Amino acid sequence: MKNVILLLIIPLLCVGQDDIKKIKEVLWKQEKYWNEGNIDGFMLGYWPSTKLEFSSKSGTIYGWENIKSKYKKSYPSRHEMGELRFQISTVELKSDTTALVNGEWELLKIYDHPKGTFLLTFRKFNDDWLIIKDYTTSK
């Protein structure tokens, strides 16, 4: 009887774990690309749509191309980009196709050390998780 119960419970505990892993992988890849000085690679974690949103203290920017342009303008060289580190606090699956991720970011640079928090909304497209909304703050 115990074995039957375990066979029923174990799959329930695993539901969503693969999706959470895939979401975290998106962020790890973004961190890797950033640290290589590759903004184009970093942008692969975002939904390539005009409806993509990025919000910060400067306001909200819409559209994948606009956000990529802002990154390239703000960080024109590998030196300016510094070394990015993410700390993921929570990944919460809201549905089969939507998740919220809270965490912290920091940039290790020679002359400064900016850091802050982020709240990301992910959406699943086919089998890929992409950021559709990015709310980033600075400390």
Residue, then its C-alpha position, 0 to 999 in steps of 0.5 A: m500500500k505504501n508503494v502505491i501511495l508513493l507512486l501516486i505522490i512522487p509525480l505530483l511532487c515533480v510537477g513543475q520542477d522541469d519548468i523551474k529548472k528551465i527558467k533558471e537556465v534562462l537566467w544562467k545563460q543570460e549571466k554567461y552571455w553578459n559576462e562574455g560581453n554578448i548583449d545579443g546573446f543576453m537578449l535571447g532570454y527575452w520574448p522577441s516582441t514589441k510587447l516585451e516590457f522593461s521597467s526601471k526607475s527611468g520608466t518603461i520601455y516596450g519592445w525587444e529591439n528598443i530594450k536591446s538598443k538601450y542595453k547597447k547604449s548603456y553598456p557600449s563595451r565589455h569593460e562597461m558591462g562588468e561582471l553580472r551576478f544573479q541571485i534567484s530568490t523565488v520561482e513561482l509557477k502561476s500556471d502551466t505557461t506563466a511564472l514569476v521570478n524574484g531575485e537580486w542582481e549586481l554588477l562587479k565593475i572596477y569603479d562601481h558596484p551597482k546592484g538591485t532587485f528584479l521581478l520577472t514575468f516568464r511565459k512558456f512558448n512551446d517548450d521555451w520559457l522567455i521573459i515577457k516583463d522585467y521590473t528591475t530596481s537599483k539599490 
